[in-house]
Amino acid sequence: MSDEILTVETPEHVELQFALASIGNRFLACAIDHFLQLLFLVIVFVIGNAIGYGVRDLGHRAASIIEEGKLWVLAATTLIVFLIYFGYFTLFEVWWNGQTPGKRWLRLRVIREDGRPVGFFATLTRNLIRGADMMPMVLLLPFYSIGIVSVFASPQSRRLGDYAAGTVVIKERAFESPTFDEVFEHEIVDTALRREASPVDFRGDVRLVDASEIGVIEAFMRRRNDLPEGPRQWLAERLATPLLERIKPYYNPDGFSYEGFLEELLARHRAIARYRD
């Protein structure tokens, strides 16, 4: 079965596509996270109980010290339990940029609905609403009822917390991403400088292109692999045409491509910028 796709159009009119997480993957990720939460809670109770026994063993000294020690142990245990139960998802999603251990295991990630990384307040909001997703069956079964209905009914598979925070859960396409060794195999790490089109050599003053236009070209270069071939070539032509008219470069028309021209233009502009620095 093909993935549901979320399409986001950037300010540069580049369409980015994200594969939405299915309800099955989200359920499994959530089950893993709840298991880890339960495991952490058990560890905290065991440690707290052991410390409590240690405090009671000091009972031969003074009753006031015992009572004060019990209160401190109870307060610390309660605080840790609160943080584990209510802060687990928020802390991990902030720390791991939209992922919890369960999501990382299943290669899922929370992002903003406009494609940007999720922030602290969005993460906090979506997880504060988690209780509403669980409320109807929280005492009966360890899964969401309202949340499941919401995910099924939503075209973007969103639960109530996602609606409140403006977020979606996507599947990471790891098979399309370079490995760690592949990223650092070459000197050039920035994907905007990767050469993929036919080389275009030209003579012209690239200093006539301003920084904002270079920023648009860089954004296109980094995202072009997410575009179908037709829109990709059309967008390259739209970006290159006004620059060709301004620079009026001399080039060999044989084998010319707009994308190749943009690649060469960006590389030369970067070289000039490094020289000035």
CYANA upper distance limits for C-alpha pairs under 8 A (distance plus 0.5 A):
  3 ASP  CA     19 ALA  CA      6.30
  3 ASP  CA     20 LEU  CA      7.12
  3 ASP  CA     21 ALA  CA      8.41
  3 ASP  CA     22 SER  CA      8.39
  4 GLU  CA     19 ALA  CA      6.36
  4 GLU  CA     20 LEU  CA      5.95
  4 GLU  CA     21 ALA  CA      8.39
  4 GLU  CA    156 GLN  CA      8.17
  5 ILE  CA     17 GLN  CA      6.82
  5 ILE  CA     18 PHE  CA      6.08
  5 ILE  CA     19 ALA  CA      5.22
  5 ILE  CA     20 LEU  CA      6.25
  6 LEU  CA     17 GLN  CA      6.09
  6 LEU  CA     18 PHE  CA      5.54
  6 LEU  CA     19 ALA  CA      6.79
  6 LEU  CA     20 LEU  CA      6.95
  6 LEU  CA    156 GLN  CA      7.60
  7 THR  CA     15 GLU  CA      6.87
  7 THR  CA     16 LEU  CA      6.11
  7 THR  CA     17 GLN  CA      5.03
  7 THR  CA     18 PHE  CA      6.97
  8 VAL  CA     15 GLU  CA      5.99
  8 VAL  CA     16 LEU  CA      5.60
  8 VAL  CA     17 GLN  CA      6.87
  8 VAL  CA    113 GLU  CA      8.47
  8 VAL  CA    114 ASP  CA      6.54
  8 VAL  CA    115 GLY  CA      6.98
  9 GLU  CA     13 HIS  CA      6.08
  9 GLU  CA     14 VAL  CA      5.96
  9 GLU  CA     15 GLU  CA      4.85
  9 GLU  CA     16 LEU  CA      6.73
  9 GLU  CA    114 ASP  CA      8.49
 10 THR  CA     14 VAL  CA      5.75
 10 THR  CA     15 GLU  CA      6.82
 10 THR  CA     16 LEU  CA      7.97
 12 GLU  CA    216 VAL  CA      7.14
 12 GLU  CA    219 ALA  CA      8.33
 12 GLU  CA    220 PHE  CA      8.35
 14 VAL  CA    220 PHE  CA      7.65
 14 VAL  CA    223 ARG  CA      8.09
 14 VAL  CA    227 LEU  CA      8.32
 14 VAL  CA    235 LEU  CA      8.48
 15 GLU  CA    226 ASP  CA      8.13
 15 GLU  CA    227 LEU  CA      7.25
 16 LEU  CA    115 GLY  CA      8.39
 16 LEU  CA    223 ARG  CA      7.87
 16 LEU  CA    226 ASP  CA      6.54
 16 LEU  CA    227 LEU  CA      7.69
 17 GLN  CA    226 ASP  CA      7.19
 18 PHE  CA    170 ILE  CA      6.87
 18 PHE  CA    171 LYS  CA      7.89
 19 ALA  CA    170 ILE  CA      6.04
 19 ALA  CA    171 LYS  CA      5.96
 19 ALA  CA    172 GLU  CA      7.96
 19 ALA  CA    173 ARG  CA      8.44
 20 LEU  CA    156 GLN  CA      7.40
 20 LEU  CA    157 SER  CA      7.78
 20 LEU  CA    168 VAL  CA      8.08
 20 LEU  CA    169 VAL  CA      6.60
 20 LEU  CA    170 ILE  CA      4.72
 20 LEU  CA    171 LYS  CA      6.28
 21 ALA  CA     25 ASN  CA      6.88
 21 ALA  CA     26 ARG  CA      7.10
 21 ALA  CA    108 LEU  CA      7.30
 21 ALA  CA    157 SER  CA      7.90
 21 ALA  CA    169 VAL  CA      6.16
 21 ALA  CA    170 ILE  CA      5.22
 21 ALA  CA    171 LYS  CA      5.65
 22 SER  CA     26 ARG  CA      6.79
 22 SER  CA    157 SER  CA      7.62
 23 ILE  CA     27 PHE  CA      6.47
 23 ILE  CA    148 ILE  CA      8.10
 23 ILE  CA    151 VAL  CA      7.35
 23 ILE  CA    152 PHE  CA      8.15
 23 ILE  CA    157 SER  CA      7.68
 24 GLY  CA     28 LEU  CA      6.77
 25 ASN  CA     29 ALA  CA      6.61
 25 ASN  CA    106 LEU  CA      7.45
 26 ARG  CA     30 CYS  CA      6.53
 26 ARG  CA    103 LYS  CA      8.16
 26 ARG  CA    108 LEU  CA      8.49
 27 PHE  CA     31 ALA  CA      6.56
 27 PHE  CA    143 PHE  CA      8.42
 28 LEU  CA     32 ILE  CA      6.77
 28 LEU  CA    102 GLY  CA      8.00
 29 ALA  CA     33 ASP  CA      6.81
 29 ALA  CA    101 PRO  CA      8.41
 29 ALA  CA    102 GLY  CA      4.65
 29 ALA  CA    103 LYS  CA      5.69
 29 ALA  CA    105 TRP  CA      7.93
 29 ALA  CA    106 LEU  CA      6.97
 30 CYS  CA     34 HIS  CA      6.59
 30 CYS  CA    102 GLY  CA      6.75
 30 CYS  CA    103 LYS  CA      8.18
 31 ALA  CA     35 PHE  CA      6.61
 31 ALA  CA    102 GLY  CA      8.10
 32 ILE  CA     36 LEU  CA      6.80
 32 ILE  CA    101 PRO  CA      8.10
 32 ILE  CA    102 GLY  CA      5.61
 33 ASP  CA     37 GLN  CA      6.63
 33 ASP  CA    100 THR  CA      7.72
 33 ASP  CA    101 PRO  CA      6.98
 33 ASP  CA    102 GLY  CA      5.70
 34 HIS  CA     38 LEU  CA      6.62
 35 PHE  CA     39 LEU  CA      6.65
 36 LEU  CA     40 PHE  CA      6.60
 37 GLN  CA     41 LEU  CA      6.68
 37 GLN  CA     84 ILE  CA      6.97
 37 GLN  CA     85 TYR  CA      7.32
 37 GLN  CA     88 TYR  CA      7.86
 38 LEU  CA     42 VAL  CA      6.68
 39 LEU  CA     43 ILE  CA      6.80
 40 PHE  CA     44 VAL  CA      6.68
 40 PHE  CA     84 ILE  CA      7.86
 41 LEU  CA     45 PHE  CA      6.67
 41 LEU  CA     81 VAL  CA      6.86
 41 LEU  CA     84 ILE  CA      7.73
 42 VAL  CA     46 VAL  CA      6.60
 43 ILE  CA     47 ILE  CA      6.64
 44 VAL  CA     48 GLY  CA      6.39
 44 VAL  CA     77 THR  CA      7.35
 44 VAL  CA     80 ILE  CA      8.03
 44 VAL  CA     81 VAL  CA      7.91
 45 PHE  CA     49 ASN  CA      6.33
 45 PHE  CA     77 THR  CA      7.78
 46 VAL  CA     50 ALA  CA      6.64
 47 ILE  CA     51 ILE  CA      6.69
 48 GLY  CA     52 GLY  CA      6.55
 48 GLY  CA     73 VAL  CA      7.10
 48 GLY  CA     74 LEU  CA      8.20
 48 GLY  CA     77 THR  CA      6.70
 49 ASN  CA     53 TYR  CA      6.77
 50 ALA  CA     54 GLY  CA      6.81
 51 ILE  CA     55 VAL  CA      6.73
 51 ILE  CA     73 VAL  CA      7.74
 52 GLY  CA     56 ARG  CA      6.79
 52 GLY  CA     70 LYS  CA      6.87
 52 GLY  CA     73 VAL  CA      7.18
 53 TYR  CA     57 ASP  CA      6.69
 54 GLY  CA     58 LEU  CA      7.33
 55 VAL  CA     59 GLY  CA      7.75
 55 VAL  CA     66 ILE  CA      6.67
 55 VAL  CA     69 GLY  CA      6.82
 55 VAL  CA     70 LYS  CA      7.37
 56 ARG  CA     66 ILE  CA      6.85
 58 LEU  CA     62 ALA  CA      8.48
 58 LEU  CA     66 ILE  CA      7.44
 59 GLY  CA     63 ALA  CA      6.89
 59 GLY  CA     66 ILE  CA      6.58
 61 ARG  CA     65 ILE  CA      8.30
 62 ALA  CA     66 ILE  CA      7.12
 63 ALA  CA     67 GLU  CA      6.81
 64 SER  CA     68 GLU  CA      6.65
 65 ILE  CA     69 GLY  CA      6.51
 66 ILE  CA     70 LYS  CA      6.68
 67 GLU  CA     71 LEU  CA      6.81
 68 GLU  CA     72 TRP  CA      6.85
 69 GLY  CA     73 VAL  CA      6.71
 70 LYS  CA     74 LEU  CA      6.55
 71 LEU  CA     75 ALA  CA      6.50
 72 TRP  CA     76 ALA  CA      6.57
 73 VAL  CA     77 THR  CA      6.55
 74 LEU  CA     78 THR  CA      6.52
 75 ALA  CA     79 LEU  CA      6.65
 76 ALA  CA     80 ILE  CA      6.73
 77 THR  CA     81 VAL  CA      6.59
 78 THR  CA     82 PHE  CA      6.61
 79 LEU  CA     83 LEU  CA      6.74
 80 ILE  CA     84 ILE  CA      6.63
 81 VAL  CA     85 TYR  CA      6.57
 82 PHE  CA     86 PHE  CA      6.33
 82 PHE  CA     87 GLY  CA      7.83
 83 LEU  CA     87 GLY  CA      5.18
 83 LEU  CA     88 TYR  CA      7.18
 84 ILE  CA     88 TYR  CA      5.51
 86 PHE  CA     90 THR  CA      8.25
 86 PHE  CA    127 ASN  CA      8.41
 86 PHE  CA    128 LEU  CA      8.29
 87 GLY  CA     91 LEU  CA      6.19
 88 TYR  CA     92 PHE  CA      6.70
 89 PHE  CA     93 GLU  CA      6.45
 89 PHE  CA    100 THR  CA      6.88
 89 PHE  CA    127 ASN  CA      7.24
 90 THR  CA     94 VAL  CA      6.62
 90 THR  CA    120 PHE  CA      8.30
 90 THR  CA    123 THR  CA      6.22
 90 THR  CA    124 LEU  CA      6.11
 90 THR  CA    127 ASN  CA      6.88
 91 LEU  CA     95 TRP  CA      6.46
 92 PHE  CA     96 TRP  CA      6.18
 92 PHE  CA     97 ASN  CA      8.37
 92 PHE  CA     98 GLY  CA      8.06
 92 PHE  CA     99 GLN  CA      6.85
 92 PHE  CA    100 THR  CA      5.59
 92 PHE  CA    101 PRO  CA      8.17
 93 GLU  CA     97 ASN  CA      5.90
 93 GLU  CA     98 GLY  CA      4.65
 93 GLU  CA     99 GLN  CA      5.17
 93 GLU  CA    100 THR  CA      6.10
 93 GLU  CA    110 VAL  CA      8.25
 93 GLU  CA    123 THR  CA      7.23
 94 VAL  CA     98 GLY  CA      6.69
 94 VAL  CA     99 GLN  CA      8.31
 94 VAL  CA    118 VAL  CA      8.31
 94 VAL  CA    119 GLY  CA      7.33
 94 VAL  CA    120 PHE  CA      6.39
 94 VAL  CA    123 THR  CA      7.41
 96 TRP  CA    100 THR  CA      7.45
 97 ASN  CA    109 ARG  CA      8.35
 97 ASN  CA    110 VAL  CA      8.32
 97 ASN  CA    117 PRO  CA      7.45
 97 ASN  CA    118 VAL  CA      7.22
 97 ASN  CA    119 GLY  CA      8.43
 98 GLY  CA    109 ARG  CA      5.63
 98 GLY  CA    110 VAL  CA      4.95
 98 GLY  CA    111 ILE  CA      6.90
 98 GLY  CA    117 PRO  CA      7.89
 98 GLY  CA    118 VAL  CA      6.58
 98 GLY  CA    123 THR  CA      8.27
 99 GLN  CA    103 LYS  CA      5.86
 99 GLN  CA    104 ARG  CA      6.21
 99 GLN  CA    108 LEU  CA      7.39
 99 GLN  CA    109 ARG  CA      5.66
 99 GLN  CA    110 VAL  CA      7.00
100 THR  CA    104 ARG  CA      6.44
101 PRO  CA    105 TRP  CA      6.58
102 GLY  CA    106 LEU  CA      6.91
103 LYS  CA    107 ARG  CA      6.20
103 LYS  CA    108 LEU  CA      5.16
103 LYS  CA    109 ARG  CA      6.81
104 ARG  CA    108 LEU  CA      6.47
104 ARG  CA    109 ARG  CA      7.88
107 ARG  CA    171 LYS  CA      6.45
107 ARG  CA    172 GLU  CA      5.99
107 ARG  CA    174 ALA  CA      8.34
108 LEU  CA    169 VAL  CA      7.15
108 LEU  CA    170 ILE  CA      6.10
108 LEU  CA    171 LYS  CA      5.09
108 LEU  CA    172 GLU  CA      6.33
109 ARG  CA    169 VAL  CA      6.04
109 ARG  CA    170 ILE  CA      5.93
109 ARG  CA    171 LYS  CA      6.95
109 ARG  CA    172 GLU  CA      7.45
110 VAL  CA    117 PRO  CA      8.27
110 VAL  CA    118 VAL  CA      7.07
110 VAL  CA    167 THR  CA      7.12
110 VAL  CA    168 VAL  CA      6.24
110 VAL  CA    169 VAL  CA      4.96
110 VAL  CA    170 ILE  CA      6.87
111 ILE  CA    115 GLY  CA      6.61
111 ILE  CA    116 ARG  CA      6.57
111 ILE  CA    117 PRO  CA      5.53
111 ILE  CA    118 VAL  CA      5.35
111 ILE  CA    167 THR  CA      6.09
111 ILE  CA    168 VAL  CA      6.18
111 ILE  CA    169 VAL  CA      6.87
111 ILE  CA    170 ILE  CA      7.88
112 ARG  CA    116 ARG  CA      5.68
112 ARG  CA    117 PRO  CA      6.44
112 ARG  CA    118 VAL  CA      5.83
112 ARG  CA    166 GLY  CA      6.48
112 ARG  CA    167 THR  CA      4.80
112 ARG  CA    168 VAL  CA      6.70
113 GLU  CA    166 GLY  CA      6.23
113 GLU  CA    167 THR  CA      5.42
113 GLU  CA    168 VAL  CA      6.23
118 VAL  CA    122 ALA  CA      6.84
118 VAL  CA    123 THR  CA      7.12
118 VAL  CA    167 THR  CA      7.94
119 GLY  CA    123 THR  CA      6.61
120 PHE  CA    124 LEU  CA      6.52
121 PHE  CA    125 THR  CA      6.48
122 ALA  CA    126 ARG  CA      6.71
122 ALA  CA    165 ALA  CA      5.38
122 ALA  CA    166 GLY  CA      7.79
122 ALA  CA    167 THR  CA      8.00
123 THR  CA    127 ASN  CA      6.80
123 THR  CA    165 ALA  CA      7.70
124 LEU  CA    128 LEU  CA      6.57
125 THR  CA    129 ILE  CA      6.99
125 THR  CA    161 GLY  CA      7.30
125 THR  CA    164 ALA  CA      7.28
125 THR  CA    165 ALA  CA      6.06
126 ARG  CA    130 ARG  CA      7.15
126 ARG  CA    160 LEU  CA      8.15
126 ARG  CA    161 GLY  CA      4.37
126 ARG  CA    162 ASP  CA      6.05
126 ARG  CA    163 TYR  CA      8.40
126 ARG  CA    164 ALA  CA      6.83
126 ARG  CA    165 ALA  CA      5.76
126 ARG  CA    167 THR  CA      8.40
127 ASN  CA    131 GLY  CA      8.32
127 ASN  CA    161 GLY  CA      6.82
128 LEU  CA    161 GLY  CA      7.91
129 ILE  CA    133 ASP  CA      7.29
129 ILE  CA    160 LEU  CA      7.22
129 ILE  CA    161 GLY  CA      5.40
129 ILE  CA    164 ALA  CA      8.25
130 ARG  CA    134 MET  CA      6.92
130 ARG  CA    160 LEU  CA      8.21
130 ARG  CA    161 GLY  CA      6.61
131 GLY  CA    135 MET  CA      6.27
132 ALA  CA    146 ILE  CA      8.08
132 ALA  CA    160 LEU  CA      8.23
133 ASP  CA    144 TYR  CA      6.07
133 ASP  CA    145 SER  CA      7.03
133 ASP  CA    146 ILE  CA      5.46
133 ASP  CA    147 GLY  CA      5.07
133 ASP  CA    159 ARG  CA      7.89
133 ASP  CA    160 LEU  CA      7.15
133 ASP  CA    161 GLY  CA      8.27
134 MET  CA    138 VAL  CA      5.86
134 MET  CA    143 PHE  CA      7.25
134 MET  CA    144 TYR  CA      5.10
134 MET  CA    145 SER  CA      6.79
134 MET  CA    146 ILE  CA      7.30
134 MET  CA    147 GLY  CA      7.50
135 MET  CA    144 TYR  CA      8.28
135 MET  CA    145 SER  CA      8.42
135 MET  CA    146 ILE  CA      8.41
136 PRO  CA    145 SER  CA      7.10
136 PRO  CA    146 ILE  CA      7.82
137 MET  CA    141 LEU  CA      6.26
137 MET  CA    142 PRO  CA      8.07
137 MET  CA    143 PHE  CA      7.98
137 MET  CA    144 TYR  CA      7.55
137 MET  CA    145 SER  CA      7.02
138 VAL  CA    142 PRO  CA      6.82
138 VAL  CA    143 PHE  CA      7.92
138 VAL  CA    144 TYR  CA      8.18
144 TYR  CA    148 ILE  CA      6.27
145 SER  CA    149 VAL  CA      6.84
146 ILE  CA    150 SER  CA      6.52
146 ILE  CA    159 ARG  CA      8.40
147 GLY  CA    151 VAL  CA      6.63
147 GLY  CA    159 ARG  CA      5.48
147 GLY  CA    160 LEU  CA      7.01
148 ILE  CA    152 PHE  CA      6.68
148 ILE  CA    159 ARG  CA      7.72
149 VAL  CA    153 ALA  CA      6.55
150 SER  CA    154 SER  CA      6.39
150 SER  CA    157 SER  CA      7.88
150 SER  CA    158 ARG  CA      6.88
150 SER  CA    159 ARG  CA      5.51
150 SER  CA    160 LEU  CA      7.19
151 VAL  CA    156 GLN  CA      8.10
151 VAL  CA    157 SER  CA      4.73
151 VAL  CA    158 ARG  CA      5.32
151 VAL  CA    159 ARG  CA      5.65
152 PHE  CA    157 SER  CA      6.75
153 ALA  CA    157 SER  CA      7.85
154 SER  CA    158 ARG  CA      6.22
154 SER  CA    159 ARG  CA      8.29
156 GLN  CA    168 VAL  CA      7.61
157 SER  CA    168 VAL  CA      8.02
157 SER  CA    169 VAL  CA      8.35
158 ARG  CA    162 ASP  CA      5.94
158 ARG  CA    163 TYR  CA      7.06
158 ARG  CA    167 THR  CA      8.33
158 ARG  CA    168 VAL  CA      6.65
158 ARG  CA    169 VAL  CA      8.09
159 ARG  CA    163 TYR  CA      7.04
160 LEU  CA    164 ALA  CA      6.77
161 GLY  CA    165 ALA  CA      6.61
162 ASP  CA    166 GLY  CA      6.03
162 ASP  CA    167 THR  CA      5.24
162 ASP  CA    168 VAL  CA      6.54
163 TYR  CA    167 THR  CA      7.18
173 ARG  CA    177 SER  CA      7.38
178 PRO  CA    182 GLU  CA      6.18
178 PRO  CA    183 VAL  CA      6.59
179 THR  CA    183 VAL  CA      6.73
180 PHE  CA    184 PHE  CA      7.03
181 ASP  CA    185 GLU  CA      6.24
182 GLU  CA    186 HIS  CA      8.04
183 VAL  CA    189 VAL  CA      6.78
184 PHE  CA    189 VAL  CA      7.27
188 ILE  CA    193 LEU  CA      7.60
188 ILE  CA    194 ARG  CA      8.01
190 ASP  CA    194 ARG  CA      7.78
191 THR  CA    221 MET  CA      7.58
191 THR  CA    222 ARG  CA      6.05
192 ALA  CA    218 GLU  CA      5.88
192 ALA  CA    219 ALA  CA      7.91
192 ALA  CA    220 PHE  CA      8.37
192 ALA  CA    221 MET  CA      5.17
192 ALA  CA    222 ARG  CA      5.39
193 LEU  CA    221 MET  CA      8.03
193 LEU  CA    263 GLU  CA      7.37
193 LEU  CA    266 LEU  CA      7.91
193 LEU  CA    267 ALA  CA      7.12
194 ARG  CA    263 GLU  CA      8.41
195 ARG  CA    260 GLY  CA      8.31
195 ARG  CA    263 GLU  CA      7.10
196 GLU  CA    260 GLY  CA      8.19
197 ALA  CA    257 SER  CA      7.84
197 ALA  CA    259 GLU  CA      6.58
197 ALA  CA    260 GLY  CA      5.40
197 ALA  CA    263 GLU  CA      8.35
198 SER  CA    255 GLY  CA      7.50
198 SER  CA    256 PHE  CA      7.77
198 SER  CA    257 SER  CA      7.10
198 SER  CA    259 GLU  CA      8.48
198 SER  CA    260 GLY  CA      5.90
199 PRO  CA    256 PHE  CA      8.35
199 PRO  CA    260 GLY  CA      5.81
199 PRO  CA    261 PHE  CA      7.93
199 PRO  CA    264 GLU  CA      7.91
200 VAL  CA    251 TYR  CA      8.01
200 VAL  CA    252 ASN  CA      8.45
200 VAL  CA    255 GLY  CA      8.30
200 VAL  CA    256 PHE  CA      6.58
200 VAL  CA    257 SER  CA      7.60
200 VAL  CA    260 GLY  CA      5.87
200 VAL  CA    261 PHE  CA      5.84
200 VAL  CA    264 GLU  CA      7.08
201 ASP  CA    251 TYR  CA      6.75
201 ASP  CA    252 ASN  CA      8.05
201 ASP  CA    261 PHE  CA      8.16
201 ASP  CA    264 GLU  CA      7.73
202 PHE  CA    249 PRO  CA      6.48
202 PHE  CA    250 TYR  CA      5.88
202 PHE  CA    251 TYR  CA      4.97
202 PHE  CA    252 ASN  CA      8.01
203 ARG  CA    249 PRO  CA      5.75
203 ARG  CA    250 TYR  CA      5.58
203 ARG  CA    251 TYR  CA      7.13
204 GLY  CA    247 ILE  CA      6.45
204 GLY  CA    248 LYS  CA      7.25
204 GLY  CA    249 PRO  CA      4.98
204 GLY  CA    250 TYR  CA      7.18
205 ASP  CA    247 ILE  CA      6.65
205 ASP  CA    249 PRO  CA      8.17
206 VAL  CA    247 ILE  CA      7.38
206 VAL  CA    265 LEU  CA      7.11
206 VAL  CA    268 ARG  CA      7.69
206 VAL  CA    269 HIS  CA      6.86
207 ARG  CA    269 HIS  CA      7.68
208 LEU  CA    246 ARG  CA      7.85
208 LEU  CA    247 ILE  CA      7.06
209 VAL  CA    213 GLU  CA      6.98
209 VAL  CA    214 ILE  CA      7.52
209 VAL  CA    243 LEU  CA      7.69
210 ASP  CA    214 ILE  CA      6.97
211 ALA  CA    215 GLY  CA      6.69
212 SER  CA    216 VAL  CA      6.99
213 GLU  CA    217 ILE  CA      6.86
214 ILE  CA    218 GLU  CA      6.65
214 ILE  CA    266 LEU  CA      7.41
215 GLY  CA    219 ALA  CA      6.72
216 VAL  CA    220 PHE  CA      6.77
217 ILE  CA    221 MET  CA      6.70
217 ILE  CA    239 LEU  CA      7.85
217 ILE  CA    262 LEU  CA      7.61
217 ILE  CA    266 LEU  CA      7.92
218 GLU  CA    222 ARG  CA      6.75
218 GLU  CA    266 LEU  CA      8.08
219 ALA  CA    223 ARG  CA      6.80
220 PHE  CA    224 ARG  CA      6.08
221 MET  CA    263 GLU  CA      8.50
223 ARG  CA    227 LEU  CA      7.82
224 ARG  CA    232 ARG  CA      6.70
227 LEU  CA    231 PRO  CA      6.98
227 LEU  CA    232 ARG  CA      6.04
228 PRO  CA    232 ARG  CA      6.50
229 GLU  CA    233 GLN  CA      6.71
230 GLY  CA    234 TRP  CA      6.71
231 PRO  CA    235 LEU  CA      6.45
232 ARG  CA    236 ALA  CA      6.72
233 GLN  CA    237 GLU  CA      6.73
233 GLN  CA    258 TYR  CA      8.13
233 GLN  CA    259 GLU  CA      7.74
234 TRP  CA    238 ARG  CA      6.78
235 LEU  CA    239 LEU  CA      6.69
236 ALA  CA    240 ALA  CA      6.54
236 ALA  CA    258 TYR  CA      6.23
236 ALA  CA    259 GLU  CA      5.96
236 ALA  CA    262 LEU  CA      8.16
237 GLU  CA    241 THR  CA      6.33
237 GLU  CA    258 TYR  CA      5.95
237 GLU  CA    259 GLU  CA      7.94
238 ARG  CA    242 PRO  CA      8.07
239 LEU  CA    243 LEU  CA      7.79
240 ALA  CA    244 LEU  CA      6.60
240 ALA  CA    258 TYR  CA      6.47
240 ALA  CA    259 GLU  CA      8.29
240 ALA  CA    261 PHE  CA      7.88
240 ALA  CA    262 LEU  CA      7.00
241 THR  CA    245 GLU  CA      6.90
242 PRO  CA    246 ARG  CA      6.78
243 LEU  CA    247 ILE  CA      6.49
243 LEU  CA    248 LYS  CA      8.44
244 LEU  CA    248 LYS  CA      5.81
244 LEU  CA    249 PRO  CA      7.10
252 ASN  CA    256 PHE  CA      7.51
256 PHE  CA    260 GLY  CA      7.78
256 PHE  CA    261 PHE  CA      8.12
257 SER  CA    261 PHE  CA      6.77
258 TYR  CA    262 LEU  CA      6.79
259 GLU  CA    263 GLU  CA      6.73
260 GLY  CA    264 GLU  CA      6.79
261 PHE  CA    265 LEU  CA      6.53
262 LEU  CA    266 LEU  CA      6.53
263 GLU  CA    267 ALA  CA      6.72
264 GLU  CA    268 ARG  CA      6.68
265 LEU  CA    269 HIS  CA      6.65
266 LEU  CA    270 ARG  CA      6.62
267 ALA  CA    271 ALA  CA      6.75
268 ARG  CA    272 ILE  CA      6.78
269 HIS  CA    273 ALA  CA      6.70
270 ARG  CA    274 ARG  CA      6.68
271 ALA  CA    275 TYR  CA      6.76
272 ILE  CA    276 ARG  CA      6.79
273 ALA  CA    277 ASP  CA      6.76
